[in-house]
Amino acid sequence: MAEKPVVESFQLDHTKVKAPYVRLIDEEEGPKGDVISNYDLRLVQPNEHAIPTAGLHTIEHTIAVLLRERIPGYIDCSPFGCRTGFHLLAWGRHSTEDVAKALKESLEFIASEATWEDVPGTEITSCGNYRDHSLFSAKQWCRDIVDAGISSDPFERKVV
């Protein structure tokens, strides 16, 4: 019988991390040498907070554009089912400091400047659950996350 694959995030001790933070989960190299990096963008402390679905959904749609503008090789940013943050996939290698700075800038924009027009994909034709958005919730959570400071390390507070 084949060994079961190990899912890295299930090996992480979620009681030891100090959110908000950016953590490099893994770098995978393809057969031609291309590198894809996977990051943990943890916005709130696991098992203490969870961002409500509508607010997280609005953050997701908005940072899909904002992080693309700030991170070369951006591939995708998808929410964790636990609603504490996102997986970010990008081509190449990026320091956690650079990713944390891009995340901070994006969340600052949502918290202080974003209007409904800045949230893409909110129509029935462009979103699978277009009714489940809240810019009000997204702005409040982003303010709280930015105020807490985003660290480039999951275990030691190194706020960018």
Buried (B, 14 or more C-beta within 10 A) or exposed (E): EEEEEEEEBEEBEBEEBBBBBBBBBEEEEEEEEEEBBBBBBBBBBBEEBBBBBBBBBBBBBBBBBBBBEBBEBBEEBEBBEBBBBBBBBBBEEBEBBBBBBBBBBBBBBBBEEBEEEBBEBBEEEEBEEBEBBBBEBBBBBBBBBBEBBBBBBBEEBBEB
